Amino acid sequence: MAHARFIVGAMPRRIAAGSRGLASALSSLLLASCALRPDDVRPAPPIPSAYAGPVQQLGSIARIGWRDFFQDPQVRSLIEETLANNRDLRVAAGRLEEARAAFRIQGSALYPQLDAVGTGTRGRTPADLSITGRAVTSGQYQSVLSTGWEIDFWGRLRNLRESALQQYLATSEARRAVATALVAQVANSYLLEREYEERIAIARHTVATREDSLRIMRRRYEVGSGSKLEMTQAQTLLAQAQTAVQALEQDQEINRNALALLVGRPVEIAPGPLRLSEAGDAPLLPAGLPSDLLANRPDVIAAEHRLQAANADIGAARAAFFPNITLTGAYGTASAELDGLFKAGSGTWSFTPALHLPIFDAGRNGARLASANARRDIAVAEYEQTIQGAFRDVSDALVQRRQLAAQIATVQDMLSALKERARLADLRFANGRSAYLEVLDAQRDLFETEQRLVQLRRSYFASGVALYAALGGGFADESQFAPAVRPIEEKAR
């Protein structure tokens, strides 16, 4: 810096003043280029400041990694295989690489382009076109290094690069959103497997019990102590249980096919220790505050990046109204004969600065700016809509957990009452004090309630998974899905 001050001090006053004027002009241009892009302002979230109902607001389960959230070893194994093999995730990873390449392509425009060019031309000019009146055969050979560079005074190229960077970051968050959804789908499929396993076991036990009842009723009919109506009622009850087993086995196979598609290969699930009808209450899951969604939900973060990309596009569209300055040059050798291409005195060079100022384009630049502004307005609306959708997902999961817990308590009381009712109905029928229809109704209601309790338990656990996914949980501390975007971002800036 001292040397620079010394040179400026030794210049004539007029030249020094001109240099200061040039520096001032360049500073003004840089400031103007920065002002062309709108400020990145995050719109106020169009949601309440807290969730409805009793919610623990300290902390959020979104900051818990999926390996810590899911304790079952089978679930962990299935999730790991899914993250390694799922095709949707591979597609998302491919799109991320595509966005990374697009950013690199856009960023390369900020630097000079250097090309090595070799050309050779040989031709004949007829006599009637030659200035000498005689036919001439001539040649021209060149070997040059050519370069071209657009000076980005107004920030057009920088804004285009920033837009590509934000699109890359949005794609990265979209990949994390796919992974989060896959984790939730695998966990839900596993819970469905446990539900079908337990409901099928209940149904098969019911089938065995009703087969015994049918044998007794058939024997009573054969010896004349019972009616054919009672026997057919027992047959009906057995057929209903058998139909339930068949339907549940069908649903179980469909669920296993869906799980195989998620994992990427057929899977065998061992019988699990989890019996849903006997499971205790799940631990309290803190949801935090709605404002946490802005930092945790990948789709919200992706929408914010797209909004910033739209702002950068506006800056690029505004810069198109200003002069475009490009510098092109070439240095090399040229000769009329190939063997003289690298001889002394064959050097050649050229330097061509160019300024392009749009004067009339029939409103094209104005339309591009209007389009960029419209896309920014769309991005703002989509950002707000994404936040509202995220808030609804969390609120729905919280409501489901509260209501399902209440329903489970009610159904458990109902189940206890129905077991006693079935026992009393059997006693009344055995003592001849009631018709078999009373037993039929009691057993049917008991079976349906047992099935209902298992379904409610599965739905309750699934609501916890839904809450975890709705809050953006899964990969808060995972390097795989909190990807290495910092180096590329810092390099861009």
Secondary structure as GFF3:
##gff-version 3
##sequence-region A 1 493
A	DSSP	alpha_helix	2	10	.	.	.	ID=ss1
A	DSSP	alpha_helix	13	35	.	.	.	ID=ss2
A	DSSP	three_ten_helix	61	63	.	.	.	ID=ss3
A	DSSP	alpha_helix	66	69	.	.	.	ID=ss4
A	DSSP	alpha_helix	73	85	.	.	.	ID=ss5
A	DSSP	alpha_helix	87	108	.	.	.	ID=ss6
A	DSSP	beta_strand	113	125	.	.	.	ID=ss7
A	DSSP	three_ten_helix	127	129	.	.	.	ID=ss8
A	DSSP	beta_strand	136	151	.	.	.	ID=ss9
A	DSSP	alpha_helix	156	223	.	.	.	ID=ss10
A	DSSP	alpha_helix	228	263	.	.	.	ID=ss11
A	DSSP	three_ten_helix	276	278	.	.	.	ID=ss12
A	DSSP	three_ten_helix	290	292	.	.	.	ID=ss13
A	DSSP	alpha_helix	293	296	.	.	.	ID=ss14
A	DSSP	alpha_helix	298	319	.	.	.	ID=ss15
A	DSSP	beta_strand	324	335	.	.	.	ID=ss16
A	DSSP	three_ten_helix	338	340	.	.	.	ID=ss17
A	DSSP	beta_strand	347	356	.	.	.	ID=ss18
A	DSSP	alpha_helix	364	430	.	.	.	ID=ss19
A	DSSP	alpha_helix	436	470	.	.	.	ID=ss20
A	DSSP	alpha_helix	486	492	.	.	.	ID=ss21
###
